[in-house]
């Protein structure tokens, strides 16, 4: 069970965590973790035990998500959800969309709409 270097994701018995220095951040979901596209290191919770749990992470900036509860589409930017209200923006962004539950969407503060 190796120690996890800063900037990587740790998988323990308690889930996925982003490691930054002596802090760890729990991901809201597996979908959110996958949006980060970082290497995952399998380890134990005991190895991360001395790290400070510093919060919960949602989707990485640049991720396009669709809230399955209401059908709204958002771009995550500066850790905020920006509602896309003009379909032309989707062609401009040109990235894969991830379907997400309301809890995953609402972890991000609301930002300005994208028109």
MIDOSE-1310 file (N, C-alpha, C; in nm, 2 decimals, decimal comma, always signed):
residues 115
xxxx	+0,08/-0,12/+0,00/+0,00/+0,00/+0,00/+0,09/+0,13/+0,00; +0,11/+0,18/-0,12/+0,20/+0,29/-0,13/+0,14/+0,42/-0,08; +0,23/+0,52/-0,04/+0,18/+0,65/-0,02/+0,15/+0,71/-0,15; +0,06/+0,80/-0,16/+0,01/+0,86/-0,29/+0,07/+1,00/-0,31
xxxx	+0,14/+1,02/-0,42/+0,20/+1,15/-0,44/+0,09/+1,26/-0,47; +0,13/+1,38/-0,44/+0,04/+1,49/-0,46/+0,00/+1,50/-0,61; -0,13/+1,53/-0,64/-0,17/+1,54/-0,78/-0,23/+1,42/-0,84; -0,24/+1,31/-0,76/-0,29/+1,18/-0,81/-0,42/+1,15/-0,73
xxxx	-0,49/+1,04/-0,78/-0,61/+1,00/-0,71/-0,58/+0,87/-0,63; -0,63/+0,86/-0,51/-0,61/+0,74/-0,43/-0,74/+0,67/-0,42; -0,74/+0,54/-0,43/-0,85/+0,45/-0,42/-0,83/+0,38/-0,29; -0,92/+0,40/-0,19/-0,91/+0,32/-0,06/-1,04/+0,25/-0,04
xxxx	-1,05/+0,19/+0,07/-1,18/+0,12/+0,11/-1,29/+0,22/+0,12; -1,26/+0,35/+0,14/-1,37/+0,45/+0,16/-1,40/+0,53/+0,03; -1,34/+0,49/-0,08/-1,37/+0,56/-0,21/-1,25/+0,63/-0,27; -1,28/+0,72/-0,36/-1,17/+0,79/-0,43/-1,14/+0,93/-0,37
xxxx	-1,01/+0,96/-0,36/-0,97/+1,09/-0,30/-0,87/+1,15/-0,39; -0,88/+1,28/-0,41/-0,77/+1,36/-0,48/-0,67/+1,40/-0,37; -0,54/+1,37/-0,40/-0,44/+1,40/-0,30/-0,37/+1,53/-0,34; -0,36/+1,63/-0,25/-0,28/+1,75/-0,27/-0,20/+1,78/-0,15
xxxx	-0,07/+1,76/-0,15/+0,01/+1,78/-0,03/-0,03/+1,69/+0,08; -0,06/+1,75/+0,20/-0,10/+1,67/+0,31/-0,26/+1,67/+0,33; -0,33/+1,70/+0,22/-0,47/+1,71/+0,22/-0,53/+1,61/+0,12; -0,65/+1,56/+0,15/-0,73/+1,48/+0,06/-0,87/+1,53/+0,04
xxxx	-0,92/+1,51/-0,08/-1,05/+1,56/-0,11/-1,13/+1,44/-0,17; -1,25/+1,42/-0,11/-1,33/+1,30/-0,15/-1,41/+1,35/-0,27; -1,42/+1,26/-0,37/-1,50/+1,28/-0,49/-1,65/+1,26/-0,45; -1,74/+1,34/-0,51/-1,88/+1,32/-0,49/-1,93/+1,19/-0,55
xxxx	-1,87/+1,15/-0,66/-1,91/+1,02/-0,73/-1,79/+0,97/-0,81; -1,81/+0,85/-0,86/-1,71/+0,79/-0,95/-1,71/+0,87/-1,08; -1,83/+0,91/-1,13/-1,83/+0,99/-1,25/-1,75/+1,12/-1,24; -1,76/+1,19/-1,13/-1,68/+1,31/-1,10/-1,53/+1,27/-1,11
xxxx	-1,50/+1,17/-1,04/-1,36/+1,13/-1,03/-1,30/+1,10/-1,17; -1,38/+1,03/-1,25/-1,34/+1,00/-1,39/-1,32/+1,12/-1,48; -1,39/+1,23/-1,45/-1,38/+1,35/-1,53/-1,24/+1,41/-1,51; -1,17/+1,38/-1,40/-1,04/+1,44/-1,38/-0,93/+1,38/-1,46
xxxx	-0,95/+1,25/-1,51/-0,86/+1,19/-1,60/-0,72/+1,17/-1,54; -0,71/+1,15/-1,41/-0,57/+1,14/-1,35/-0,55/+0,99/-1,31; -0,42/+0,95/-1,30/-0,39/+0,82/-1,26/-0,45/+0,79/-1,12; -0,49/+0,66/-1,10/-0,55/+0,62/-0,97/-0,45/+0,52/-0,91
xxxx	-0,41/+0,54/-0,79/-0,32/+0,46/-0,71/-0,41/+0,39/-0,60; -0,40/+0,25/-0,60/-0,47/+0,18/-0,50/-0,39/+0,17/-0,38; -0,45/+0,21/-0,26/-0,39/+0,21/-0,14/-0,49/+0,18/-0,03; -0,45/+0,21/+0,10/-0,55/+0,18/+0,21/-0,58/+0,31/+0,27
xxxx	-0,69/+0,31/+0,34/-0,73/+0,43/+0,41/-0,63/+0,46/+0,52; -0,57/+0,36/+0,58/-0,47/+0,38/+0,68/-0,35/+0,46/+0,63; -0,31/+0,44/+0,50/-0,20/+0,52/+0,44/-0,24/+0,66/+0,43; -0,37/+0,69/+0,41/-0,41/+0,83/+0,40/-0,46/+0,89/+0,53
xxxx	-0,45/+0,81/+0,64/-0,51/+0,85/+0,77/-0,46/+0,98/+0,82; -0,33/+1,01/+0,80/-0,28/+1,14/+0,86/-0,31/+1,26/+0,77; -0,36/+1,24/+0,65/-0,40/+1,35/+0,57/-0,53/+1,41/+0,61; -0,54/+1,54/+0,60/-0,66/+1,62/+0,64/-0,76/+1,61/+0,53
xxxx	-0,89/+1,57/+0,57/-1,00/+1,57/+0,47/-1,04/+1,71/+0,46; -1,03/+1,77/+0,34/-1,05/+1,91/+0,32/-1,17/+1,95/+0,23; -1,25/+1,85/+0,20/-1,37/+1,88/+0,13/-1,41/+1,78/+0,03; -1,51/+1,81/-0,05/-1,56/+1,72/-0,15/-1,54/+1,78/-0,29
xxxx	-1,50/+1,70/-0,39/-1,48/+1,75/-0,52/-1,59/+1,70/-0,62; -1,63/+1,79/-0,71/-1,72/+1,75/-0,82/-1,64/+1,73/-0,94; -1,70/+1,78/-1,05/-1,64/+1,75/-1,18/-1,52/+1,85/-1,21; -1,43/+1,81/-1,29/-1,32/+1,89/-1,33/-1,36/+2,00/-1,42
xxxx	-1,29/+2,12/-1,41/-1,32/+2,23/-1,51/-1,31/+2,18/-1,65; -1,40/+2,22/-1,74/-1,41/+2,18/-1,88/-1,50/+2,06/-1,90; -1,56/+2,01/-1,79/-1,65/+1,89/-1,81/-1,79/+1,94/-1,84; -1,85/+1,87/-1,94/-1,99/+1,90/-1,98/-2,08/+1,80/-1,92
xxxx	-2,18/+1,85/-1,84/-2,27/+1,75/-1,77/-2,41/+1,78/-1,80; -2,49/+1,68/-1,79/-2,64/+1,69/-1,81/-2,70/+1,64/-1,69; -2,78/+1,73/-1,62/-2,86/+1,69/-1,50/-2,98/+1,61/-1,54; -2,98/+1,48/-1,50/-3,08/+1,39/-1,54/-3,22/+1,42/-1,48
xxxx	-3,22/+1,50/-1,37/-3,34/+1,54/-1,30/-3,42/+1,64/-1,38; -3,36/+1,73/-1,46/-3,43/+1,83/-1,53/-3,39/+1,85/-1,67; -3,28/+1,78/-1,72/-3,24/+1,78/-1,85/-3,15/+1,90/-1,89; -3,12/+1,99/-1,79/-3,03/+2,10/-1,82/-2,89/+2,06/-1,84
xxxx	-2,82/+2,13/-1,93/-2,68/+2,10/-1,96/-2,59/+2,21/-1,91; -2,48/+2,17/-1,85/-2,39/+2,27/-1,79/-2,24/+2,24/-1,83; -2,17/+2,35/-1,83/-2,02/+2,34/-1,85/-1,97/+2,38/-1,71; -1,88/+2,29/-1,66/-1,81/+2,33/-1,53/-1,69/+2,42/-1,57
xxxx	-1,69/+2,53/-1,51/-1,59/+2,63/-1,53/-1,56/+2,71/-1,40; -1,43/+2,71/-1,36/-1,39/+2,77/-1,23/-1,47/+2,71/-1,12; -1,49/+2,58/-1,13/-1,57/+2,50/-1,03/-1,71/+2,53/-1,02; -1,76/+2,61/-1,11/-1,91/+2,65/-1,11/-1,98/+2,59/-1,23
xxxx	-2,11/+2,57/-1,21/-2,19/+2,51/-1,32/-2,25/+2,63/-1,40; -2,22/+2,63/-1,53/-2,27/+2,73/-1,62/-2,37/+2,67/-1,71; -2,49/+2,71/-1,70/-2,60/+2,66/-1,78/-2,59/+2,70/-1,92; -2,60/+2,60/-2,01/-2,59/+2,63/-2,15/-2,73/+2,65/-2,20
xxxx	-2,76/+2,77/-2,25/-2,89/+2,80/-2,30/-2,90/+2,82/-2,45; -2,78/+2,81/-2,51/-2,78/+2,82/-2,66/-2,72/+2,69/-2,71; -2,79/+2,61/-2,79/-2,73/+2,49/-2,84/-2,61/+2,50/-2,92; -2,58/+2,62/-2,98/-2,46/+2,64/-3,06/-2,34/+2,63/-2,97
xxxx	-2,35/+2,65/-2,84/-2,24/+2,65/-2,75/-2,19/+2,50/-2,75; -2,28/+2,40/-2,76/-2,24/+2,26/-2,75/-2,14/+2,23/-2,87; -2,17/+2,28/-2,98/-2,08/+2,26/-3,10/-1,95/+2,33/-3,08; -1,95/+2,44/-3,02/-1,83/+2,52/-2,99/-1,74/+2,45/-2,89
xxxx	-1,80/+2,39/-2,79/-1,73/+2,32/-2,68/-1,68/+2,18/-2,74; -1,76/+2,11/-2,80/-1,72/+1,99/-2,87/-1,66/+1,88/-2,78; -1,72/+1,86/-2,66/-1,67/+1,75/-2,57/-1,78/+1,66/-2,53; -1,74/+1,54/-2,49/-1,84/+1,44/-2,45/-1,91/+1,49/-2,32
xxxx	-2,04/+1,45/-2,32/-2,13/+1,49/-2,21/-2,14/+1,38/-2,11; -2,14/+1,41/-1,98/-2,16/+1,31/-1,88/-2,30/+1,33/-1,81; -2,38/+1,23/-1,80/-2,50/+1,24/-1,73/-2,48/+1,23/-1,58; -2,54/+1,32/-1,51/-2,51/+1,33/-1,37/-2,65/+1,35/-1,29
xxxx	-2,64/+1,31/-1,17/-2,76/+1,32/-1,08/-2,76/+1,46/-1,02; -2,87/+1,50/-0,96/-2,88/+1,64/-0,91/-2,78/+1,67/-0,80; -2,76/+1,57/-0,71/-2,66/+1,59/-0,60/-2,52/+1,62/-0,66; -2,48/+1,55/-0,77/-2,35/+1,57/-0,83/-2,35/+1,71/-0,89
xxxx	-2,46/+1,76/-0,95/-2,46/+1,89/-1,02/-2,46/+2,00/-0,92; -2,54/+1,99/-0,81/-2,55/+2,09/-0,71/-2,43/+2,11/-0,62; -2,33/+2,02/-0,63/-2,21/+2,05/-0,55/-2,13/+2,17/-0,61; -2,16/+2,20/-0,74/-2,10/+2,32/-0,80/-2,19/+2,44/-0,78
xxxx	-2,13/+2,55/-0,74/-2,21/+2,68/-0,73/-2,26/+2,71/-0,87; -2,37/+2,79/-0,88/-2,42/+2,84/-1,00/-2,33/+2,95/-1,06; -2,30/+2,94/-1,18/-2,22/+3,05/-1,25/-2,31/+3,12/-1,36; -2,25/+3,20/-1,44/-2,33/+3,27/-1,54/-2,37/+3,17/-1,65
xxx	-2,48/+3,20/-1,72/-2,53/+3,12/-1,83/-2,43/+3,14/-1,95; -2,43/+3,04/-2,03/-2,35/+3,04/-2,16/-2,45/+3,06/-2,27; -2,44/+3,16/-2,34/-2,53/+3,19/-2,45/-2,47/+3,18/-2,59
